[in-house]
Amino acid sequence: MTHLPLGPLMIDIAGTELTDLDRERLCHPLVGGIILFSRNYADPEQLSALTAAIHALRTPALLIAVDHEGGRVQRFRDGFTRLPAMATLGKMWDENIEEALAAARQVGYVLAAELRARGVDYSFTPVLDLDYGPSRVIGDRAFHRQPAVVVALAAALGEGLHLAGMGSCGKHFPGHGYVIPDSHVELPVDDRALEAMQEDILPYRQLPLDGVMAAHVIYNCVDCNTAVFSNKWISYLRNDIKFNGVVFTDDLSMAGAGVVGGMLNRVETAYKAGCDMLLVCNAPDVVGDVLENWKPVIDPLRGQRVEALIPKVSAKDWEVLQFDRTYIAAQQTIAKLMA
């Protein structure tokens, strides 16, 4: 087992078990986390074996994360509870507020408890973007159009996450719901004034978030760079909003990240802008180049922030979880939502 502080890169792997190259890269000093995808999942038992192998590589253990929101963004399906899209909770709110809040807590608990029972530390959830309607990428991933409703439901979901020992991650700062293009394939530009964006920013002001993921969107009112690469936006998050948790980039392989050039420029610019953890996904050749050629001056405080996301409370194992009353009741609620 290697003893290394957590570095600023979060990378991925190709398969369902570690190769020698994976182990070598995951033990590199620049790496501090790994993000898993559907291709890394066969069944719950395989996932447990994979996460155990990853955690055994280093001390402190690498942060194992996943995009597991519910709805169309749920990486592990067979063997896991199918979770509703967050818009389902928003519609429920419009009919019965208390039932919606209770359901949001239960969704958060099931989401986190199942992942943690299989060794996954962290999910990039909840989505805090407002549902303006025409976005090609947000849609039913958003809770609601009204920021106060987003705050209430996201807070309840966060309570469920924390009950299972998992932190929260608000995304996509400062708001991806208004622009129409999908930043995976295009570079969106939001031309609104900063004052007009305050509705989008409100959830970040009011929620006790453990992490925030910045957006690959240009907001001309503040900077000509995307939020991920903008020292002005990260400074706004730290100094105006007073956020003290981990700032993640969205995936730096996305088309919206191409505004600053190749991957070396992307990781360098994002780190200089103030992001703590930089996601480089679905680009194994580029990862090798970054690990070999990027020579940053590492800020140890950023690694400490990331380390704080590693769960401190032991997770219930899968078999014990199946008899957990809170879990059973939450599953029953979710089954009704999905019916």
TAMO-V429709 format. One record per backbone hydrogen bond with DSSP energy under -1.0 kcal/mol. CO is the residue of the C=O (numbers start at 0). NH is the residue of the N-H. Records with the same first field share a line. If there is no record, write none. Layout:
CO = NH + NH
This chain:
1 = 58
7 = 277
8 = 31 + 32
9 = 279
10 = 34
18 = 22
19 = 23
20 = 24
21 = 25
22 = 26
24 = 27
27 = 30
29 = 8
30 = 6
31 = 62
32 = 10
33 = 64
36 = 39
37 = 40
42 = 46
43 = 47
44 = 48
45 = 49
46 = 50
47 = 51
48 = 52
49 = 53
50 = 54
51 = 55
53 = 56
56 = 1
58 = 3
62 = 33
63 = 120 + 121
64 = 35
65 = 123
69 = 72
72 = 68 + 69
76 = 79
82 = 70
84 = 87
85 = 89
86 = 90
87 = 91
88 = 92
89 = 93
91 = 94 + 95
95 = 99
96 = 100
97 = 101
98 = 102
99 = 103
100 = 104
101 = 105
102 = 106
103 = 107
104 = 108
105 = 109
106 = 110
107 = 111
108 = 112
109 = 113
110 = 114
111 = 115
112 = 116
114 = 117 + 119
115 = 118
121 = 65
122 = 124
124 = 168
125 = 170
129 = 131
137 = 140
138 = 141
139 = 86
143 = 130
145 = 149
146 = 150
147 = 151
148 = 152
149 = 153
150 = 154
151 = 155
152 = 156
153 = 157
154 = 158
155 = 159
156 = 160
157 = 161
158 = 162
159 = 163
160 = 165
161 = 164
167 = 210
169 = 212
170 = 127
171 = 174
172 = 214
179 = 135
181 = 184 + 185
182 = 255
183 = 254
187 = 217
189 = 219
194 = 197
196 = 200
197 = 201
200 = 203 + 204
201 = 205
202 = 206
206 = 208
209 = 245
210 = 169
211 = 247
212 = 172
214 = 216 + 227
216 = 226
217 = 189
218 = 221 + 222
226 = 229
229 = 233
230 = 234
231 = 235
232 = 236
233 = 237
234 = 238
235 = 239 + 240
236 = 242
245 = 211
246 = 275 + 276
247 = 213
250 = 253
253 = 256
254 = 257
256 = 259
257 = 260
261 = 265
262 = 266
263 = 267
264 = 268
265 = 269
266 = 270
267 = 271
268 = 272
269 = 274
276 = 248
277 = 9
278 = 251
282 = 286
283 = 287
284 = 288
285 = 289
286 = 290
287 = 291
288 = 292
289 = 293
298 = 301
299 = 303
300 = 304
301 = 305
302 = 306
303 = 307
305 = 308
306 = 309
316 = 320
317 = 321
319 = 322
320 = 323
323 = 327
324 = 328
325 = 329
326 = 330
327 = 331
328 = 332
329 = 333
330 = 334
331 = 335
332 = 336
333 = 337
